[in-house]
Amino acid sequence: MIVTRYTSKKSGNNQATCYFCGTTLKEYIENLPADFMEYDIQRGIVTNVYLDRIVETVLNKDHIPPITIVTESIDNDVEENNRMIIQEFKILDGLQRTFRLKILWDTVIYLEHLLMDYPTIAEFSKLELSRKFGRELKEISSSTLVLERLISSEKEMHEIKDCFNEIQWIEIWEGLSPHQEIEKMLLLNAGHKQVSLKHQLELLFLNLVSYFDDIKKQHPEFTLLREKEISSISFSKGRKKWEFHFSHLITACLAFLEKDTITANASLIKGIQDEKLKNGEFVGIISYELLVELINFLMRFDTYLEKKYSLDEGIQWVSRDTVTIGLFAALGKYSEDIKIKNPQDVFNQFLVSLTSSDSDVLNIKEYNRERANINLSKVNVGEYTKNAVYLGVYNYLENKQPIIWSECFRSVEHANN
């Protein structure tokens, strides 16, 4: 992508440089990387009726807010006429706008080809447009509405394409560290629709993503889902065997390391960023070994739950992070109390104890009944349930008696009063 450089500024530590530049919309869109939507720190595309009207903005040649991108290096060989070339870049802020601009441009090109075969396309009804071109429009993520709006603009094709010769302002950062990119993305999104806490949590542990490729080789059936693909709430409602949500794996690891229940809230995010969790010591460095052992355990635990209970009872029970946080907090605390240093040992001990018992140890039916009876107007159901799970699992680890959830929930209630 060729841009005109207007000004630049060094960051405070002189390790990164920011350039404020301009290029045409056409230049920007045509040079988007093929994987521009797959940048790890970005959330998925969100619904926004105002952004969906970007076709009006472009056709009216109105201003589009600046887009922020990051690049590892800029080709400094081309300096004449105050220009420079960027070979590869990632979108830090402006993914939602870019996604829709790309769709609009692709629809313009599609319409240009259609006009060769259908010169009277302006006379087609909306229904005719949908029947004839709906499927092909869907292939480029577009719709009949976008196509119809371009046609109804009454602009000649060269006039429509000329709208993409307008200048788009771009802020380019060169030399940011991965940590700085995340902090800057969160800052840029502060005034927009809030980035979910679960997504923020995933961003802080992006270093773990590369581990999952190795885990996938050991367990091809292992499936990792991210917050930008499916929210943790939606995941919890339809989880399948051996599917895991990234944010749930993180909170499970942190609860095990903290040896106590945690809550994925702003305080936790800040604590991790400040390298301090509630126990006063940063334990948030999740090792590859712990992650592997935790996933190995959860996959075996899934197999046990599937055999012991129905899918709705078993597999769905551990679909909620309130359950996994309570479970691993209890396992972490128990391993500390009896001085087990290797996570694998305490995981195995728990699983062997479950599988060798003829009793309904977890008593999930009763758990679901007790949870359904919680007075939502009086308590925080998430805190209430994760503490009940912690208490139930820890008591079982100590006395090896089936969990009586009514007693666990009652104990939590008394502790909160």
Residue pairs with C-beta under 8 A, 6 or more apart in sequence:
1 23
1 27
1 28
1 31
1 85
1 86
1 89
2 23
2 27
2 78
2 83
2 84
2 85
3 19
3 21
3 22
3 23
3 27
3 83
3 84
3 85
3 86
3 170
3 172
4 21
4 22
4 23
4 81
4 82
4 83
5 19
5 21
5 82
5 83
5 84
6 19
6 20
6 21
6 22
6 82
7 19
7 20
8 17
8 18
8 19
8 20
9 17
9 18
10 16
10 17
10 18
11 17
11 18
11 175
15 175
15 177
16 173
16 174
16 175
16 176
16 180
17 173
17 174
17 175
18 171
18 172
18 173
18 174
19 74
19 84
19 171
19 172
19 174
20 66
20 169
20 170
20 171
20 172
21 84
21 169
21 170
21 171
21 172
22 167
22 168
22 169
22 170
23 167
23 168
23 170
24 164
24 165
24 166
24 167
24 168
25 58
25 64
25 101
25 105
25 163
25 164
25 165
25 166
25 168
26 105
26 161
26 164
26 165
28 67
28 98
28 101
28 168
28 170
29 98
29 101
29 102
29 105
29 164
30 105
31 86
32 98
32 102
33 88
33 89
33 90
36 90
36 91
36 95
36 98
36 102
37 45
37 95
37 99
39 90
39 91
39 95
40 206
40 209
41 92
41 181
41 182
41 185
41 203
41 206
42 91
42 95
42 185
42 228
43 95
43 195
43 196
43 199
43 227
43 228
44 228
44 229
45 95
45 96
45 99
46 96
46 193
48 96
48 193
51 96
51 97
51 100
52 100
54 64
54 97
54 100
54 101
54 104
55 104
55 146
55 149
55 150
56 62
56 149
57 63
57 64
58 64
58 101
58 104
58 163
58 164
58 166
59 149
59 150
59 153
59 155
59 160
59 163
61 163
61 166
64 97
64 101
64 168
65 94
65 97
66 94
66 168
66 169
66 170
66 171
67 91
67 93
67 94
67 97
67 98
67 168
67 169
67 170
67 171
68 91
68 92
68 93
68 94
68 170
68 171
68 172
68 173
68 184
68 188
69 86
69 89
69 90
69 91
69 92
69 94
69 170
69 171
69 172
69 173
70 89
70 90
70 92
70 172
70 173
70 174
70 176
70 181
71 86
71 87
71 88
71 89
71 90
71 172
71 173
71 174
72 88
72 174
72 175
73 87
73 174
74 84
74 85
74 86
74 172
74 174
75 84
75 85
75 86
75 87
76 84
77 85
78 84
78 85
86 172
89 172
91 98
92 173
92 181
92 184
92 185
92 188
93 185
93 188
93 189
99 141
103 140
103 141
103 142
103 146
104 142
104 146
105 164
106 140
106 141
106 142
107 137
107 140
107 142
107 146
107 147
107 150
108 150
108 160
108 161
108 164
110 133
110 136
110 137
110 140
110 142
110 147
111 121
111 147
111 150
111 151
111 157
111 160
112 157
112 161
114 121
114 133
115 121
115 157
118 124
121 129
121 151
122 151
122 152
124 132
124 151
126 144
126 148
129 144
129 147
129 148
129 151
130 144
133 144
133 147
134 144
137 143
137 144
137 146
137 147
150 160
153 160
173 181
173 184
176 184
178 206
182 203
182 204
182 206
185 195
185 203
186 195
186 200
186 203
189 195
196 227
196 231
197 264
197 265
197 266
197 269
198 227
198 231
198 232
198 247
198 264
199 227
199 228
199 247
200 269
201 247
201 250
201 251
201 264
201 268
201 269
201 272
202 226
202 227
202 246
202 247
202 250
204 269
204 272
204 273
204 284
205 250
205 286
208 250
208 286
208 291
211 288
211 291
211 292
212 222
212 224
214 288
214 292
215 222
215 291
215 292
215 295
216 222
216 224
218 292
219 242
219 295
219 296
219 299
221 242
221 299
222 242
222 244
222 295
222 299
223 240
223 242
223 243
223 244
224 244
224 246
224 249
225 235
225 243
225 244
225 245
225 246
226 245
226 246
227 245
227 246
227 247
230 245
232 245
232 247
232 248
232 321
235 243
235 245
235 248
235 319
236 245
236 316
236 319
236 320
236 321
237 319
239 245
239 315
239 316
239 318
239 319
240 315
241 302
241 303
241 306
241 311
241 315
242 299
242 302
244 295
244 298
245 321
247 264
247 321
248 321
248 324
249 291
249 294
249 295
250 286
251 262
251 264
251 321
251 324
251 325
252 294
252 298
252 321
252 324
252 325
252 327
252 328
253 286
253 290
253 291
253 294
253 328
254 262
254 268
254 277
254 283
254 284
254 286
255 261
255 262
255 324
255 325
255 326
255 328
255 329
255 332
256 290
256 294
256 328
256 329
256 331
256 332
256 343
257 283
257 284
257 286
257 290
257 332
258 277
258 278
258 279
258 283
258 329
258 332
259 329
259 332
259 333
259 335
259 336
260 278
260 279
260 329
260 332
260 333
260 390
261 325
261 326
261 329
261 383
261 386
261 387
261 390
262 268
262 277
262 278
262 325
262 329
263 382
263 383
263 386
264 321
268 277
271 277
271 278
272 282
272 284
275 282
275 284
276 282
277 283
277 284
289 343
290 343
293 343
293 344
293 347
294 328
294 343
294 347
296 344
296 347
297 344
297 347
297 348
297 351
298 318
300 351
301 318
301 351
302 314
302 315
302 318
304 314
304 351
304 354
304 355
305 313
305 314
305 315
305 317
305 318
306 314
306 315
308 314
308 360
308 362
309 317
309 362
309 364
313 364
313 365
313 368
314 364
317 323
317 362
317 364
317 367
317 368
318 324
318 327
320 385
321 386
322 382
322 385
322 386
322 389
323 385
323 386
323 389
325 386
325 389
325 390
326 385
326 386
326 387
326 388
326 389
326 390
326 391
326 392
326 393
327 389
327 390
327 393
329 386
329 390
330 389
330 390
330 391
330 392
330 393
330 394
330 397
331 346
331 347
331 350
331 393
331 397
333 390
333 394
334 340
334 346
334 394
334 397
334 398
335 341
335 343
335 345
335 346
340 346
340 349
350 393
350 397
353 361
353 396
353 397
353 400
354 361
354 362
357 400
357 402
359 402
360 402
361 396
361 402
361 403
362 402
362 403
363 402
363 403
363 404
363 405
366 404
366 405
366 406
367 389
367 392
367 403
367 405
369 405
370 388
370 405
370 406
370 408
370 409
371 381
371 385
371 409
374 381
374 384
374 385
374 409
379 413
379 416
384 409
384 412
384 413
384 416
387 412
387 415
388 405
388 408
388 409
388 411
388 412
389 408
391 408
391 411
391 412
392 403
392 404
392 405
392 408
393 403
395 401
395 403
395 408
396 402
396 403
